[in-house]
């Protein structure tokens, strides 16, 4: 909803007008409905406001509350408004006009620096408390909105984006070698194990689920949220669990429909985006409003090479969801002239840093652009659904039953599962045994991911020691069970924060807000409290959401156990006409002396030799991934040099 920025002079000297001008001018490229600023001697706050919610149309940001002597600038949509109204004893007759930023201010007045614990939503905010001469701010629990900052002896500067801070004369553009070493050494889809760092040495970020306080020149970063993994629900029947699940999930979706603009949704053929879209469509119909859905599909001439249990084109299941729901206007988008290679520069402009998620980069960009053109203000997705609403991994659960010697339950579930997915018990037993007793076999483990980082650079910055301390998987082949992986996803914010980074920056660029009800704090807490036996039941994986969505999704989607969609399978096919340019640039990179300080050029050359001719099925292979990630980093380094 906003790009926020500001300066706080720790030494109490007046904020130079030049600093304020630089920050505001650096945000001129962000589309805005209204701009605002606040200045009081050693404090400056600015805001580029986009009207997404009805309340935001009358919102004043930054806002200074003279009675309380508090100033706030915020990039926030708060979802538990009704709960906060009650807790804060706000009169019913004024609630409709209360803005989200004012709610945050009221929460701060009541609970002080504990206030983020009471907020549910996507937010980043900064408050200046004049009486205490303190700066206080926070990011939501999973980092759905960004908040970057710089602090030296005299000056604290902050912004939603990185580049405005880099334009300030006292901030160096030197890279953060520790972040870069993490980025190159970690094969997984996140950048660094340091939640507080960025690619630039002098620019930090408030980590997800943390607050920031500056008082008397001292900066404190404090974690305010942790999940309780020991708390488990104990309801009487399946029906009770289904009702409780729908109650919290429907509320999370309803809260995310709050816009005077159109509501849109990413829509695939699966349960996560499908459930969010189906429930949203039903809620919107109550107000005679349609849901607009946006679905990526492969280009027309592409021949699906994926395994028979995978589908590169999910159109039949998407159409089934749309037809069954009856209040969805579907858009099927090929993005014919786009591919992972063609959009690198656009994404570097947007991200302000190198990125790893090239596989879906072209259609993510295209969906935002299309949704914006159609007047969408809220764009729903189901990105975190695999870890929350559609949790339930059959083979891992069966391995758990086997280890606990619950053989009767194991045998019953295995037979039902075998029948539903059409795979024999003997083959399944072998797979389950490997999961139950992983130390007994090393068969069928995929090849490790090649080492992308220059080993001298890695040693210089002690990256392997640091990653070892965090138990990071160096070779990209994670052998841990699904339960451990799930816990890690919620305990370590760096696994998830990249989603907030790109969604914040894309949303500002296109004046819409990407919102994920499967990532709602209440939904996540509920789903983590549900016993595993609710998630795998009677042969079905993801059993709780399948049972609960009866009447929302068609059975060919809701109960589909035999096929799953796979996105981006046509990535290399789309690049055929540019393959020569792709190889030429990669060859230049492999010989560049400067980039050789960072990248393992010998490994890059080996991968290049195996990619001389394009092959569609290499799109998920190590060689293509290594070259694409290297090229993205190469272009970024050329920019900043």
Helices and strands as residue ranges (DSSP letters): E 2-9, H 17-26, E 34-40, E 43-49, G 54-58, E 63-65, E 70-78, H 81-87, G 92-97, H 100-111, G 112-118, E 121-129, E 134-139, E 148-151, E 155-159, H 163-166, H 177-185, E 204-205, E 210-215, E 218-223, H 238-255, E 262-266, H 272-285, E 291-296, E 310-311, H 315-325, E 328-333, H 344-351, G 358-360, H 361-373, E 376-381, G 385-387, H 394-403, H 407-421, H 425-436, G 438-440, H 455-460, H 463-469, H 482-491, G 493-495, H 497-510, E 513-516, G 517-519, H 521-529, G 532-534, H 543-548, H 555-558, E 564-565, G 573-578, H 579-591, G 595-597, H 601-609, G 616-620, H 622-640
